[in-house]
Amino acid sequence: MSLRKTSRRDAIRTLALGGAALALGNTLPGCSTGKKPGGPGAPNILFVFTDDHAAQAISAYGSRINQTPNIDRLAEEGVLFRNCFCTNSLCAPSRAVILTGKHSHLNGVMDNRSGSVFDGSQQTFPKLMRQAGYQTAIIGKWHLKSEPTGFDYWEVLPGQGSYYNPRMRTAEGEVRHTGYTTDIITDLSIKWLESGRDRSKPFMLMCQHKAPHRRWEPGPEHIDDFNDIAIPEPPNLFDNYEGRGTAAHTQEMTIEKYLNPRDLKLEPPRDLNEEQLRRWHEAYDAKNEEFNEAGLEGDDLLRWKYQRYIKDYLRCIQSVDDNLGRMLDYLEQSGLADNTVVIYSSDQGFYLGEHGWFDKRFMYEESLRMPLLVRWPGVAAAGVENTDLVQNLDFAETFLDIAGAAVPEDMQGRSLKELIRGRTPQDWRKSIYYHYYEYPAVHMVRRHEGVRTGRYKLIHFYNLDEWELYDLQRDPQEMRSLYGNPLYEEITGELKQELVRLKQLYAVPEEDPVPLPEQ
């Protein structure tokens, strides 16, 4: 596959953060109103949401490893947010935050484990949008264990779902589809837009893909992409974690040790039909035989695993990008494009070999950062980049504000509507709060919380009572903690105070709401 460079518009306007790095600007939102919600001319909203799509695998964000022309189109025709971050880098918690506009400790979904079932009776933005006259639908990945509430229509994958021939849950029962799941989710979304909705109402459609979640199983159209290309390695693929604490040394998410035979496609998936399995063997058997004969060890083996992992990951993204293009084409052909806000994002970032890792969870930049692109014809200027600090905590408020509905006082984020318009409120936040709870568990990433500003990041691994401090301007790859460095004593003190302030602002309990298991 050719790595064709796509052009960006020349008219790029950067919105400066403004103010001191630690100005205390995190005020809670009040109610906001616009034109009559759900009335004539109210904009439709299409929210296309992926799982584990790292911003560094989007060419509009400067990817060195792939091209995403359809996602880039949103950047060319709208706003690209450079500094969008998650509150808790894990699939289910991120989705619960988006639905409620509240941090994990308040919405009740703090990790991915079996006990974290989303309480569908609580306030969510889809319920509020329905009250405001919108028709709501969710199609694709749900991952919150309970049945979706607040939606006029839903068809969702059970649990993580599968890449091929997915089972899907509906209000009427389970259905089974044949084909590649990324394509099927798009087919179902277009079908609902074409024939399933009430055309007298504006719509809010959440089109939520499984891809590119682990096990990174490519679709038949892209399974041979990148075959003759060596994907560039991240400069810290061979990181030895010198200069960081216990957590970085004791995780279990390295490409070297923790990718299994199914991840590496040394074994085929278990849910393929005869034709799909034939295509799978055609794509992988010869390459696997070559690998088995090579007897690789040490650095050479890690390099092979990286290439196998990253190519499969990118192949899944190519299907996502194709299907976003299908959705954009449908909006154009159906006459919906001019009055539909299109938003693209993912539940968190992902490690693409940085620090030698895959997966997410840590507060380090690659998993903390979320892609966020917004096209709003007639409202958002084309080709704009925004650098304000925003979070998935703000999505619910933004959807409601776009719809002209009131934003409840108990939601904890702020609407991004003015930022989308190109205007940053003077009191916009200058820091964000993060909290990860899932330990001990898969990948063994220690519990931690932290604060990030425009330049600095302070992380507290509180069960270890270890701190890490990073100057993101001087050390963007976060290779050496500066905590305890006398030159950073003042900024450390300020960040600790800011962490206390944010915890008070967001009503974070003093005791961890997820008890550690007894030793």
C-alpha angles and dihedrals in degrees: 000000000000117000092221115188113232120210125244124210115263094225099086116157118191119207109216119225092230127194131050118319094250103034107148102240105141101116118162116250125257125211115294128198135186133166117341105301114245091005130126111311095015107150123251117231125217112188112191109192129182134189121246096348105159117214089229088067093061117086092214086063091051101267115188093195111047147011124238106184097174095049087045088055089065089053091049092049100036146001128323114200110214097188109043113141138182124236094221119012100227133099105244096037092052092051092049091050090052093050095048108026087229135112120259096260090060102040091047100235107107100151144004097261125121095260093059100090115162112242101231093191093072126095114281134172094246090060091049092048091052089052087052092056101266127133111228132202138170123197125178131013117022104158096178099109097225122084115272115261130193094039128116088206133016137173113171141171116252109245112322092344124209133275094230134043094355128204110222133194123228134173087261096049141276124328131188125220131194120221140039113332098224089056093044094052089053092046090053093046093052091045091055092048090048102044113355105064135079103250092203090070133060113247139226108201121183107199102188122185128203091213137130092022122124126307088045097211109182124222120246093256094058104028091107097044117124092015094135097036130089106218111223114256120233110252092243098047087120095046113160093192094238108161095032133088140254096291096062091047097048103043120116103218107094120135087223097061112014110048109102130211093266091050088052094045092241083127123039123239116269100229104060124120121228096273093044091050091050090053090047094054090046090056100042114021099080092044092048091050090052090050093049091051093048095065093207121195139178118354092357091057092049090050091052092049091049092052093048092047098044096045092052090046091051092046088059090050092052088060090049090051092048091051094048085055089053090052092049091048091051091052090052095046094046095048092243098111099088094055100036125093108213117203125184123193144134132228092251141327128274141216112253095189095306108143086007090286145128124192126042133243100117121100090235113123102260094062098029094058121082126194113241124178126168129192115189111166113223093009109054116056115234122259098011124153120203122199101185118124108260134163143196082257086077099053099086092049090048094052091050093046092049088052091051092243125137118265110227116240093233094063109102103211133069132241115260092207096109091046089052088052089053098255122115115203112236091237095052114143120272096194141035133213125226132186129179119189111171106109135155091031143095112335091014097237108171121242113263146159132199153159128244126193129180091283112010138054128196118190126189118199089197101186087055093037088227125140132201128193127192133189098210092193094058098028109029092164091055095230100149129034115225095199109134093021106135091219089063098042094108096048090046090056092048092050092050089053090048091051090054091048093050092049090053092046093052095039094240109181118242091232120060105260089214106064117219113244115258114264 
